[in-house]
Amino acid sequence: MKIPHIILAILLLFGTSLYSQKVNPDNITIVRDEYGVPYIFSKTDKEAVYGIAWAQAEDNFHNMQETILAVKGLLAGDTGKDGAILDVIAHLVNVEKIVEEKFESTYSDEFKDLLDGYLQGINRYAELHPDELRHKDIFPLTAKDLVKGYVMSMTFISNVYFDMIRIFENELGPIEPGKVPGGSNGISISPKRSDNGKTFMISNSHQPLEGFTSWYELQVHSEEGWHFHGATFAGGMTPFVGTNENLGWTHCVNYDDFHDVYRLNMHPDKKLHYKFDGEWLKLEERPIKLKVKVGFLKIPVKKTFYWSKHGTVVKNKSGYYALRFPSNMVCGMAEQWYRMNKSSNKEEFVEALEMQELCSLNIIYADKEGNIMFVDNGLFPYRDPAYDWDKILPGDTSATLWPEKYHPVEDMLKVENPDCGYVFNMNNTGFDCTCPEENPEASDYDHVVSYQKGKTARSLRWHALIDEQGKVSYEDLKKMKFDGNFQFPLYTRNIKNFDEIRHLDEAAHPEISDIISIVKKWDGGTEVDNQQAAIISLSIQYILKYLQKEQILDQNNVLPNIEFVHALRFAKKHLQKHFGRLEIPLGDLQKHVRGDKEFPIWGLPEAITAMYTSPHKKGTFKSAMGESFILFSTYGKDGVEKVETINCFGSSNNEESPHFDDQMEMYLDQKLKPISMDKEEIMKNAKRKYSPK
C-alpha cells in the first residue's frame, strides 16, 4: 500500500530517510524443501525481497553478477570475447541514459522501498562473501544498477540484438517478424474443456539451461498479501512466471516488429552531421573502452558508437544506421511484474498490464474463476502508415520518428475465454492462439503494428494433439505437454520446405543413399531410444550453421535442395567417424550434463519438448537450451489446488550443494515434483529453516 503523506512528513521532519530503514533479518525465515527450493516468509514485502536476494545469492551469486558486470562495462574483463559482446550491447542500448532519465518518475515510492530491501539483502551477502565477487568494483549495488540489469535483460528478451546483428553485418534487406527458432510453450485450459471443471495452466519456458537467463525457482509468503510460486532470472526481485493462490500466467517470447532501422543521410563534408527535417545535426559520439580478457592478459579495446534523435547509431561499410526500439525507453518492468504477482483477479491483472513497462512477451493466463486469456503483449508504437516499416526507413524526416507513445492494452491482439476452452502460444503467431474458428482476424488489427504471422512446428503439433481430445484430463495434458513427436510434413518457422529432407532421391545421390533410406524410416519421434532421430539432430546442427552463416533470420525460407543433401552428408560423416554406424539411439548422441553426471536426453529443436544442443566431447552434444523450468497449476473455485514443477538441473548452481543436480533424473523421466503453498504444510516438511544472516 502507499505510505500516507503524514508519515512521510514525519520521517522528513526527523531527518530519517524512508529508504534507509534497515531490514531486520530476524523477521525473515527461509525454508528449504527436500529439493532446496527456497520459501521466503516475512511480515512485509520489503523483508520478502531481502530474503529473495539472500536465498538466490546463496544458490546463484555468480550468475546474479553477470548483467551488472555488463551494464558497468566490466564483463569483457571477466569472461573475454563473449563478455565483450554483452558489454557492447549494454552500451548500444544506453541503459545508463534511460534509467537516469526515467527512474524517479517511473517507480512508485512503495516500490523504491522494495528496491532498497533487495539491495540490503544482496549488498549484505556480498559484504560477507568477498571471495565470491567477480570484480572488486561491482558492490555495493544501487537501485539504478538493479534497474539497468532489468533493461538489459528485457532487451535480449525482445530480440533487439538481431537487428543489431543486421546492422553490424550490413544485411539490411526486408525482414519479416519471427526471426529465430528458440522459444517457449504456454497453455491454459478452461473448465469448458477440462474433464473435472477445473482450470489448468502450464508454464513451459525454453531458455538457456545455464547462465544469467536460466530459471531460478522460489516461493514468497509476505503477510502483506504477496503469496507466489514461480521462477525468475538471476538478479530478479520477483518471479516472472508462476502462480499465486488466485491466478497464474506464463510468458512466451513474441517476434513481432518492435524495432526500426534508419539510414542516416550524412553531410558530404561536415563530419558526423546528419540531415533531419532540413537541418544538419551532429551525432553524439559515444566511445566505449573495454579491457578484454585473453588468457591471463586484459587487452584494451576502444570502439566508437553514436547517438541520434532516433537512438543508437552504428557505422558499417554502407554508412550510418540508427536503431529505434522501445526496450530502452521504459525501465519499470520490475514493478510491473510485482503488481502482476500481487493481482488477485483478472481485473487487477489487466490493470498491472496497463502499466506497459514490458516491451514484449506474450502472456498466457488462467485463474480460479475459470478465466483464460492470451495477450500478444508489447509496446507497439504508432507508426505512419505511409511508410513500409518492414524495410530500412529514411532517417532524415520526423515522419518516421515515432513518439514514445504506444497502443494501449485494449488494442492488443487478445483472446479471452473461447468457447473451445483453450488458449496457447508456442512462439507462433497470435492469430493462431486457440481453435481455428475462434482465432482473431488479422484484418481487425492495425497493419503497421506488424504482428508475426508464422506458425511453428510445435503449434502444428499442438493442434493435432488437442483436436484428438474431447474433455481434457490433467494426465492428458501432461502427455500432450511432454509429447516429443514431429508432425508430418516437417515444418519449421525458418524453413518451410524442411520436409524435403525426407524425400530425397537415393538414385540421384548414391553416396548418401543409405542415410536417405534411413531418414525415410523415421517416425518423427525424439525419444532417447529412437534410432533415426540422431540423423535429424545432426542435420539440424548443419542447417542452423548454414542459416547463421547466410544471415537467414526471417521466416518461411525455401532452402536449396542441395543444402539438405549437405546436411545428410554432414550427419553421415559424423556418425561414421564417432559411432561407426548410421543408426544409433538419439541418447547416444545427446547428453544432459551437469558436473560429473551425464545422461541421455530426448528432444530436438521445434519439438514440443524442445532441446537445442552444443558440442560436448567425443562426437556427442550436450543440452544447452530448451525445456528448462516447467510449472503446472490447477485452479478450482476456491483458488489454486495443485502446483507441480521441475527444473532441468536443481535449485543451486553451487557444485558443492546436494541440490546442484538432484532434479536431473526426474526431469529426464518427465516427472514433476509437488509444490505446497500452505504455510503449515511447508513448515512441517521443511528440511531447513533459517534467517538470512
Secondary structure, DSSP 8 states (H G I E B T S, - for coil): ----HHHHHHHHHTT--GGG----GGGEEEEE-TT--EEEEESSHHHHHHHHHHHHHHHHHHHHTHHHHHHTT-SHHHH-HHHHHHHHHHHHHTHHHHHHHHHHHHS-HHHHHHHHHHHHHHHHHHHH-GGG-S-TTS-S--HHHHHHHHHHHHHHHTTHHHHHHHHHTT--S---S---S-EEEEEEE-TTTBTTS-EEEEEEEEEESSSTTS-EEEEEEETTTEEEEEEE-TT-SS-SEEE-SSEEEEEE-------EEEE--B-SSSTTEEEETTEEEE-EEEEEEEEEEETTEEEEEEEEEEEETTEEEEEETTEEEEEE-GGGT---HHHHHHHHHT--SHHHHHHHHTT----S-EEEEEETTS-EEEE--S--B---TTS-TTS-EESS-GGG---S-B--GGGS-EEES-TT-EEEESSS-TTSSS-GGG---GGGS-GGG-------HHHHHHHHHHHT-SSB-HHHHHHHHT-----SS---SSBTTGGGGGS--TTT-GGGHHHHHHHTT--S---TT-SSHHHHHHHHHHHHHHHHHTT--SSSB---HHHHHHHHHHHHHHHHHHHSSS---HHHHEEEEETTEEEE----TTSSS-EEEEE-STT-EEEEEEEEEEEEEEEETTEEEEEEEE-SS-S---TTSTTSSTTHHHHHTT--EEE---HHHHHHT-SEEE---
